[in-house]
Amino acid sequence: MRTFCTCAVMIVLGCFVVTEVRAHGVVGQRSFIEPFVTEDVDPKNEMVIARPEWNHSRDGKSFSLGFGLEKKLADTLSITLDSEWDSISPHDPAEPQTTGFNNLGITVKDAFYINQEHEAILSAALEATAPTGTSDVAAEQAWSFKPFFLYGKGFGDLPRSLRYLRPFAIQGDAGFEISIDHDRTTTLAHNLTLQYSIPYLEAFVRDVGLEWPLSDLLPMTEFNFEHGINGQADGTRIIATPGIVYMDRYLEIGVAGRFPLNDTAHQDMDWGVIGIVDLFIDDIFPASEWQPF
């Protein structure tokens, strides 16, 4: 009986550990961050309570405050609801400032391949955008759908001679966004994130003696691409988003700049700033670990 109880306790604790690891986007020894623009590859329980963004362009300035909630339905499956509040202020005094909510996004994501040893993960997702927003802030007035592919890879399996490169990791996504409007507007979007994890360096490569909060920082940069394929979408937009993220057990906080890298992107934006405050709700509210499947 005692042996049975001991085994039962070990199984329960083991399940808790697995839930803990999977909840924070950990694959092997790698913790993947929630990027600023790129979709996070890993299903998890989290709440983005603020994703503020300020953009300046030749036509004026804009501010958006994004927010969202992701809930795991199973170990590798999650659903996300997200939206944003927008404010647009034209330079022309004859044009009024407009404000309002943008559309509601609904995303289902499944991690179909996870390799703990090589810190690799692949996911597939489908995002549906409902026309719930106001046209005052240029919210699309038709449904759109975006099937896309996501990937993440840590470099922790590099040989010892390259051990200081092991804290590097990449994340990315790619997919077609198809609007159910008259023109069937179609855009190909893909994003790439390169990050260097100081916590990984300290824990698994070499303890260089950094104190908090430096020991929890992750310098990173994103490259964001959009290609107009059909309908009203036109041209190719390329934007760089370099920044830094602080991440601990309970939350992630980050800030990044946004800079256009080609003329088409520069027509929409001169420069911008984006931030993120992301809560890991499974550690803050343990009851949120419940999954229906």
Protein Blocks (a to p, Z undefined) as FASTA:
>chain_A
ZZmmmmmmmmmmmmmmmmmmmmnopghjaccdddfklccfbdcddddfbdcdddddfkbc
cddddddddddfbfkbccdddddddddddfblkbccddddddddddddddfbdcfklopa
cdddddddddfbcfklopafbdcddddddddddfklpcfklmmmmmpccdddddddddfb
fkopacddddddddddfklmmmmmocehiacfklmgccdddddddddfbhjbgcjddddd
dddddddfkbccdddddddfbfklmmmombdcdddddddfklmmmmlmpcfZZ
